[in-house]
Amino acid sequence: MRSKRQYSDFFTNAKKSMNLESVRRAERKAENILLNLKLADLRKKIGLKQTEIPGFSQTSISRIETREDLKLSTLIGYINALGMNIEIRAISKSGKRKKEKDRNILILKS
């Protein structure tokens, strides 16, 4: 498994020789790869095989864990089937919000 640091180093060097759109496409692909690895790692960490997740076939789980684009409803269903809940928060990029509650807002909780 590659670390974010390895990808970061790659993109620092890539920006010197690749056009901006190519770098953006590569960054999106790398983010998706990292997300997919995390989904599989999460499942493995709680001790489940792809065939043991209720409500999903092994093929479906394999697709979810390797997709480049995942619907939010699919992600929620997957996480819930693992016996877990999910929270999604909007976090201010600038940090200029004066109160912590204004910088970190809960959007969804399942």
CORCORHU-V862307 format. One record per backbone hydrogen bond with DSSP energy under -1.0 kcal/mol. CO is the residue of the C=O (numbers start at 1). NH is the residue of the N-H. If there is no record, write none. Layout:
((CO NH) (CO NH))
This chain:
((3 7) (4 8) (5 9) (6 10) (7 11) (8 12) (9 13) (10 14) (11 15) (13 16) (14 17) (14 18) (19 23) (20 24) (21 25) (22 26) (23 27) (24 28) (25 29) (26 30) (27 31) (28 32) (29 33) (30 34) (31 35) (32 36) (33 37) (34 38) (35 39) (36 40) (37 41) (38 42) (39 43) (40 44) (41 45) (42 46) (43 48) (44 47) (49 52) (53 56) (57 61) (58 62) (59 63) (60 64) (61 65) (63 67) (71 75) (72 76) (73 77) (74 78) (75 79) (76 80) (77 81) (78 82) (79 84) (80 83) (86 110) (88 107) (88 108) (90 105) (99 102) (100 103) (100 104) (103 92) (105 90) (108 88))
